[in-house]
Amino acid sequence: MDRQDKKLKISANAKSHIPCLLQLFREYGYDGATLAKISEATGLGKASLYHHFPGGKEQMVEAVLDFLEDWVEENIARPLQSDGEASTRLQRMCDRISELYENGEQPCLLAILLMGSARDLFHAKVSLRLRGWIEAIAAVLIEAGTSEILAKQRAENAIIAIQGSLILSRGLDDPTIFQRTIQEIPDNLCQGL
């Protein structure tokens, strides 16, 4: 069974609400995004929400994660796997990451899903996605001549830098911290290549 077969089957109407759900879960977290808030933001009554998402909030988050996985595949994974210089591919990744986090104005949903009751529900999926991201970055560095150990360490450091700068940017209300960090990542990853 391939990845597409494992994805939730949801209606086109339900899919149209995923960007709104993403924003709600980013803003309020899993526990704070109540059905009342979701209903108000989407314009769907609670009965309609359960019609589109019979599994409730958990299924809504699953749909958002599937949406993000598709976005990451298209905008990050494929460009990293393409031909070209490592620095160019990594710069493209950083440009897309900046887009995803709106230049440091938006938090990372994966980090948010590791808090509260969501951790037990989504930890395995978050871990899988983070590992995939690390492996994709490391593969570019290995291809460019970096040892496997150093490539993995640098990839982990890049994710630490991205996530840490998102937290610091939000905590200090200063997205330039994220913007500076994301600009430095390709050079830091490719140092000595």
C-alpha positions in Angstrom: 0.0 0.0 0.0 1.5 3.3 -1.0 1.4 6.6 0.9 -1.7 7.9 -1.1 -3.7 4.8 -0.1 -3.0 5.6 3.6 -4.4 9.1 3.4 -7.8 10.0 4.7 -10.6 10.1 2.2 -12.4 13.4 2.7 -14.7 15.4 0.5 -13.7 18.3 -1.6 -15.8 20.6 0.6 -14.0 19.3 3.7 -10.6 19.8 1.9 -11.6 23.4 1.3 -11.5 24.0 5.1 -8.1 22.6 5.7 -6.2 25.9 5.5 -8.6 27.3 8.1 -8.1 24.3 10.3 -4.3 24.6 9.9 -4.5 28.2 11.2 -6.7 27.3 14.0 -4.5 24.5 15.3 -1.5 26.7 14.9 -3.1 29.4 16.9 -4.9 27.4 19.6 -3.2 24.0 19.6 -5.1 20.8 19.6 -6.6 21.3 23.1 -7.5 24.9 22.6 -9.1 24.6 19.2 -12.6 23.8 20.5 -15.4 22.6 18.2 -17.1 25.9 18.9 -14.0 27.8 17.6 -13.7 25.4 14.6 -17.4 25.8 13.8 -17.2 29.6 14.0 -14.0 29.8 11.8 -15.2 27.3 9.2 -18.8 28.4 9.1 -19.9 24.8 9.6 -22.2 23.7 12.3 -21.1 21.0 14.6 -23.2 18.4 12.8 -21.6 19.4 9.5 -18.2 19.2 11.0 -18.9 15.6 12.1 -20.4 14.8 8.7 -17.1 15.9 7.0 -14.8 14.7 9.8 -16.6 11.7 11.6 -13.4 11.2 13.7 -13.8 14.7 15.1 -10.8 16.9 15.9 -8.3 14.0 15.6 -9.4 13.4 12.0 -9.2 17.2 11.3 -5.6 17.2 12.5 -4.9 14.1 10.4 -6.3 15.9 7.3 -4.2 18.9 8.1 -1.1 16.7 8.5 -1.9 15.0 5.1 -2.2 18.5 3.5 1.1 19.5 5.0 2.8 16.3 4.0 1.7 16.9 0.4 2.9 20.5 0.5 6.3 19.4 2.0 6.7 16.6 -0.7 6.0 19.1 -3.5 7.9 22.1 -2.1 10.7 20.6 -0.1 11.4 16.9 -0.7 11.3 17.0 -4.5 13.5 20.1 -4.8 16.0 18.6 -2.4 16.0 15.4 -4.5 16.4 17.3 -7.8 19.7 17.8 -9.7 21.9 20.8 -9.0 24.3 22.1 -6.5 23.7 21.3 -2.8 23.7 24.9 -1.8 21.0 25.8 -4.5 18.8 22.9 -3.4 19.1 23.8 0.2 18.4 27.5 -0.5 15.2 26.4 -2.3 14.2 24.4 0.8 14.8 27.5 3.0 12.8 29.7 0.7 9.9 27.3 0.9 10.2 26.9 4.7 10.1 30.7 5.0 7.0 30.6 2.9 5.4 27.9 5.1 6.1 29.8 8.3 5.2 33.2 6.7 8.7 34.6 7.3 8.6 33.6 10.9 5.2 34.9 11.7 3.6 31.5 12.1 4.5 28.7 14.5 5.3 25.1 13.5 2.2 22.8 13.8 4.5 19.9 14.5 5.9 21.5 17.6 2.4 22.4 18.7 1.2 18.8 18.3 3.8 17.7 20.8 2.0 19.6 23.7 -0.9 18.6 25.8 -3.1 15.7 24.9 -2.1 15.9 21.3 1.4 14.4 22.1 0.0 11.0 22.7 -2.1 11.1 19.6 0.4 12.5 17.1 3.9 11.9 18.5 4.6 9.0 16.1 3.5 11.0 13.0 5.5 14.1 14.1 8.6 12.0 14.7 8.3 10.3 11.3 8.0 13.7 9.6 10.9 15.2 11.4 13.1 12.1 10.7 12.1 12.3 7.0 13.1 16.0 6.9 16.4 15.3 8.5 17.1 12.4 6.2 16.3 14.5 3.1 18.7 17.2 4.1 21.4 14.7 5.1 21.0 13.0 1.7 21.9 16.2 -0.1 25.0 16.7 2.1 26.1 13.1 1.6 25.7 13.4 -2.1 27.9 16.5 -1.9 30.6 14.6 -0.1 29.9 15.0 3.6 30.2 11.9 5.8 26.9 10.3 6.9 27.5 11.2 10.6 28.3 14.8 9.9 25.5 15.1 7.4 23.0 13.9 10.0 24.4 16.2 12.6 24.2 19.2 10.3 20.7 18.3 9.2 19.6 18.0 12.9 21.2 21.4 13.6 19.3 22.9 10.8 16.0 21.7 12.2 17.0 22.9 15.6 17.9 26.3 14.2 14.5 26.5 12.3 12.4 25.4 15.3 14.4 27.5 17.8 14.2 30.6 15.7 10.5 30.2 15.3 10.1 30.0 19.1 12.4 33.0 19.7 10.8 35.0 17.0 7.3 34.4 18.4 8.5 34.9 22.0 10.2 38.2 21.2 7.7 39.4 18.6 10.6 39.7 16.2 10.4 37.6 13.0 13.7 39.0 11.8 15.3 36.3 14.1 13.8 33.6 12.0 14.5 35.4 8.7 18.2 35.8 9.6 18.4 32.2 10.7 16.8 30.8 7.6 19.2 32.8 5.4 22.2 31.4 7.2 21.2 27.7 7.0 22.3 26.8 3.5 25.8 28.2 4.2 26.0 26.5 7.6 24.9 23.2 6.0 27.4 23.4 3.1 30.4 24.7 5.2 33.5 23.1 3.9 32.0 21.5 0.8 
